[in-house]
Amino acid sequence: MNRASAAVVVGCIVALVAGAACQPVVVDPTPTAPPGGATFEPGATPTLGPPTSFGPPPSPSPDDTGPVILDPTLLAILPESINEFPVTESLDEAALALADPALPQIATALDAAVAVDAGTGNLVYALVVKVRPDAFDDGEYRQWRDSFDEGACTAAGGVVGNAEATIDGRTVYITSCAGSLHTYHLWLEEQDILISASSYGDGRFGEILMDNLRVPA
């Protein structure tokens, strides 16, 4: 996988994340529609619509790659609930990610999930990706994080800080955006699993999610 291809895949995921989590931070009384066609009203569950264009398809890959499959078993690595709010499969967002033509170059399977507290507006969107062996190195992982964060935080008002934290004994990369939006990234190299999450609200659902992963021993 080259860096340009990685950027196209990240663009797909960023569109989903921005649509899921960024609209609540808009304070303009007549805001424009957020990227991804999402809607959010106080006290209501956010809904995700089709994202904006992901950009041109990548150049054909010289390696032999098969289609990426939807694999609900990947969600078993996520906690069952966050503060008693269930973590549930999000088929619409998973289907949109699967449609990206660059994804087969880095992954074999994926699924998506959300947890929402409609009363407070706290929510987390998580994408679990089964990456191809040796598809990532530290440089590609860094580019993934940066591109993901740039897209998510741009819709929220920009990046305000980056940090690393040890959560449940693992290094998690956390980016703070304007307006209580955070992103979280964890690469489980031994399992070839990548988890990227976008979390909105003071409840820090993303941090709770990363602290309660059910990683196989």
Residue, then its C-alpha position, 0 to 999 in steps of 0.5 A: m500500500n502506498r501513502a496516497s492509497a492510505a489517504v483515500v481510505v482514511g478519507c472515507i473513514v473521516a467522512l463517517v466520523a465527522g458526520a457522526a460526531c462533529q455536528p453537536v459542536v456547531v454554535d451558529p444558530t443557522p449551521t450548514a449541513p455537516p459533512g456526511g449528511a448527519t443530523f443531530e438535535p438535542g435529546a435525539t440520537p445522531t443519524l448518519g447520512p452518506p458522506t461526501s466524496f472520498g476522492p478519486p479511486p487509487s491506482p490499481s495495486p500490483d499485489d493480489t488483494g481480495p474484497v474486504i468483508l463485513d465481519p461482525t465478529l470483530l466487534a467482540i473486541l469492543p466493550e458490550s456497553i459504555n456507561e450502560f449504553p450498548v455498543t451496537e453495530s452500525l451497518d450503514e457506516a460499515a457499508l460506506a467504508l466497505a465501498d471505498p476502492a482503496l480499502p482492500q489494499i490494507a484490510t481484509a475485514l471491518d465493522a463499525a459500532v456506535a454507543v450513544d447517550a441521547g440524553t446528554g449527547n455523549l457518543v462514540y463511533a468506532l471502526v474496527v479494521k482487520v489489516r493485512p499482515d505487514a500492511f502497516d508500519d509506524g509511518e503508515y500508522r502515523q499518516w492514518r492518525d494524522s489524516f483521520d484527525e485532520g478530517a474529524c477536527t476540521a469539521a469540529g473547529g480544528v486540532v487543539g492538541n495531541a497526546e499519548a496515553t497508556i490505557d489498560g497497558r496499551t499506547v493510545y494516541i489521542t487528539s483533542c479537537a475544539g468543542s469536546l471532540h476527541t479521537y482515539h487510535l490503537w493498533l494491536e499489532e499482534q492481532d493485526i487489528l486497528i481501532s479508530a474512534s471519534s468521541y464527543g462529549d464530556g463523558r469521554f466515551g472514547e476513553i472508556l471504550m479503549d479502557n475496556l477492550r476485550v482483547p484475546a489473551 
